[in-house]
Amino acid sequence: MARTATEAASGGTVAPSTDDTPAGPDLISGGHLVAKALKAEGIDTIFTLCGGHIIDIYDGCVDEGIKVIDVRHEQVAAHAADGYARITGTPGCAVVTAGPGTTDAVTGVANAFRAESPMLLIGGQGSLSQHKMGSLQDLPHVDMMTPITKFAATVPATARIADLVSMAFRECYHGAPGPSFLEIPRDVLDAKVPVDEARVPEEGRYRASTRSGGDPADVERLADLLVGAKKPAILLGSQVWTTRGTAAAVDLVRQLNIPAYMNGAGRGSLPPGDPHHFQLSRRYAFDNADVIVIVGTPFDFRMGYGRRLSSKATVVQVDLDYRTVGKNRDVDLGIVGDAGLVLSAVAAAASGRVDNGAVGRKAWLEELHGVEEQARQRRLPQLLSDASPIHPYRLVHEINEFLTEDSIYIGDGGDIVTFSGQVVQPKSPGHWMDPGPLGTLGVGVPFVLAAKLARPDKEVVALFGDGAFSLTGWDFETLVRYDLPFVGIVGNNSSMNQIRYGQARKYGVERERVGNTLGDVKYDQFATMLGGYGEEVRDPEDIAPALRRARESGLPSLINVWVDPDAYAPGTMNQTMYK
């Protein structure tokens, strides 16, 4: 049963009055009700940019011991809440003011929506008493947020605040996770109500587990398919990490001897060097496999809308969201459920058999290892290139060599991050962060902020395109202000190269520089100006020493690496994002 605010404030009992004067009702403000509801959800940090509509929430957070991290742009606050959810496995929270404060956060919410990241954005709003009168920063926030959230609502009364916060968090976990939005009018937030009138949900008692193991019959069928497969392949997508199902996924692929490919937050599920870890042979595997299992990844542009899977293969899709299964491509078997529970159940169903097919698949894995090695050898000259300007492959190779098992890698950019996706291999689960399918530039600095606050014990290494860093780079100062060291690298070619290449192909080289060329910015000096560590690199031999010096500085850092503006990633040249 939910506690009243009186019980929540007093530990469950109300102390009797020692004064003969009749006691008035205990009152609580809307901002303090927000904070109590956040505390019940386990929120320990909010990201915000201040505004007069929302300051009572800050007052409540101080009383509840919730950290208030103030940033320089609301987009950063929303991206940081998204990033915090990805790192911690619990929802993130951003609080912004009304009007432009809320519209500035739209991109961060949209990114979380496409990336299936649970977060709550709380926005201010003009007073209900001024409704439709033209109050300061009044906009139809709920109407704007509804298409890009799982839940969006206005809080109509102070006593309902905590209740609606808990409702918003519940909706974050309806199907695949995602963001929710609440706007709270200023007079509703600032008002005080008797604590007995306000419902404050009790921690752990206002929403159920959303973990489902799928239909047992379908689980058994998938086990049969995998045991009988000669050439199976599995793609471990972001939901493997979202559901914290890494151990189950690893157990399955090792038990049945299945080659595994990883994308999104699923990267790092298997460490580099593991015999079941594959990266460069995915197209070959998907062309030649007889059974393909896609876990936690939609058939969107990253999968060629399902067309990159052999039409002869038996295709199985496992996803948290019923609507995703079979979308854009027919499947032979669809299972709706938690990736970890489903894969664990499949492994159990396949165990104890006289022959689970693992030995017979040895030749298939050797075949794929051969394809991987051929691809690596073809790329090796570029990975080790001594050319100047520096080839992007050399840069991302040096970054990959620099990473440790405790390094969280963040990619923020277009062409340069496309290069890194083919080379950089995180060494542990949950140690890869990228925008996700919305392709948002500017997530890097806010993701660094979230990662270092959530996991101060981890090293954070971030690669930025120079265009991407420009969007949210001023919050580098926030990292300095909160003493959050990280190793940042800007792959600087003074261009938005992913777009430039497409323009050159479509309109000719004489028009390839229209609207996509940036100035030669010395980002190393920018970092130094703001109190961080900066260094410029033009020679490939200097990359590794510069990275080490950045690590040793103990400061937020930017290594400004000048890369070849005429080198393009294969994905950019194939324009795969548009096919």
Order of alpha helices (4+ residues) and beta strands (2+ residues): beta-alpha-beta-alpha-beta-alpha-beta-alpha-beta-alpha-alpha-beta-alpha-beta-alpha-beta-alpha-beta-beta-alpha-beta-alpha-alpha-beta-alpha-beta-beta-beta-alpha-alpha-alpha-beta-alpha-beta-alpha-beta-alpha-alpha-beta-alpha-alpha-beta-alpha-beta-alpha
